[in-house]
Amino acid sequence: MKLIPVYMPDVSGNELEYVTDCIQSGWISSLGKYVSRFEGEFASICGVKHAIALANGTVALHLALLSLDIGPGDEVIMPPLTFVATANAVKYVGANPVFVDVDPTTWTIDPEKIESKISSNTRAIMPVHLFGHPVDMDPLNGIADKHDLIVIEDAAEAHGAKYKGKTTGSLGDVACFSFYGNKAITTGEGGMLTTDSDQIAERARFLKDHGMDKDRHYWHSEVGYNFRMTNLQAAVGVAQIERFPEIYTRKRYIAGIYKERLMELPTIEVQPEASWAENSYWMNSIILKENCPLDRDTLREKLSQHGIDTRPFFYPLHFLPPYKELEGKYPVSERLAAGGINLPSYPGLADDDINRICDLIIELTN
Ligand SMILES: *Cc1c(COP(=O)(O)O)cnc(C)c1O
């Protein structure tokens, strides 16, 4: 039986050639031409002035918070329906995440519910472009302006996605990306911080390299960090960017087939795309509705018996021990999380396989 995983990186371009170049030239650490090339090319995808390559997406979030001097006692608003790294990064700096439920039509943070959660300790909002769908940023940025809050995009899942024509990474004060093996651009492990602000970029570059003085070697005026990306990782990233338009188009095409086949089913809700959004469809997701004859885990089990791997949605963070709050507080996130399945979504997925997955889902959920 053919096995279909949820994700498989497509590293079939110049990745091997560029990595070989690093090995042969000896530039395997964080100095080397691929790091700056990757940064420059990624900045231009996002349409921002600065991109800073980092070890992974979690440290990108951590560094964004550090660079903005968010610390003990501060509060950062975010949705509970996200990967745990969003909240963990806030904890690393001694601040606290404050949850705001998601909007049922975008599955991302509901701007209308933000203001009631703002306190005198609130410093920032962290919108998460879940599974590639951009957050409704205009109302969110309006609230941030009014209350003098910083906006940090968690764009780890939304490379290339667009909000009213502008690309993620350019929609707030600073943004964070991940290049983990299953992300739409991968470097194995890797991350990026993007910003238009010279001041934030300078601070982030300083802190990610042990706080070393730009002009005075081994002079460290503050406690800094080693959050650097290696030239080896960046070499993979440069090769990925060469093929990113192709990968992005293919992923949107795959989402198109899933949607066409599954959208009309009365028992399933498919991943949204708001009129103002261009979803990058990192994952192709469905939610089983209440009238579905079988439950989420049974459907996953049956698909698995046919060799089709799937993932459940993230647990809402307020269910997890470090972030525990009462159940029922964020009902939309809870409903989506309980019924949500991520389907195979990698760019190399064949049309026939997508159709086979859809045939099975249609058969099983009717
Ligand atoms: C992948 C991901 C991260 C973290 O990225 P890593 O590179 O794995 O550290 C952060 N936030 C979200 C929403 C993610 O999906």
PDBQT file of the ligand as one rigid body, heavy atoms in Angstrom, charges set to zero:
ROOT
HETATM    1  C1  LIG A 401       6.345  26.127  13.241  1.00  0.00    +0.000 C 
HETATM    2  C2  LIG A 401       5.780  27.176  14.127  1.00  0.00    +0.000 A 
HETATM    3  C3  LIG A 401       6.550  27.924  15.041  1.00  0.00    +0.000 A 
HETATM    4  C4  LIG A 401       7.951  27.561  15.488  1.00  0.00    +0.000 C 
HETATM    5  O1  LIG A 401       8.858  27.312  14.571  1.00  0.00    +0.000 OA
HETATM    6  P1  LIG A 401      10.131  26.361  14.836  1.00  0.00    +0.000 P 
HETATM    7  O2  LIG A 401      10.981  26.699  13.657  1.00  0.00    +0.000 OA
HETATM    8  O3  LIG A 401       9.647  24.964  14.829  1.00  0.00    +0.000 OA
HETATM    9  O4  LIG A 401      10.759  26.770  16.113  1.00  0.00    +0.000 OA
HETATM   10  C5  LIG A 401       5.981  29.009  15.688  1.00  0.00    +0.000 A 
HETATM   11  N1  LIG A 401       4.689  29.316  15.510  1.00  0.00    +0.000 NA
HETATM   12  C6  LIG A 401       3.892  28.618  14.687  1.00  0.00    +0.000 A 
HETATM   13  C7  LIG A 401       2.476  29.048  14.525  1.00  0.00    +0.000 C 
HETATM   14  C8  LIG A 401       4.398  27.508  13.996  1.00  0.00    +0.000 A 
HETATM   15  O5  LIG A 401       3.595  26.784  13.198  1.00  0.00    +0.000 OA
ENDROOT
TORSDOF 0
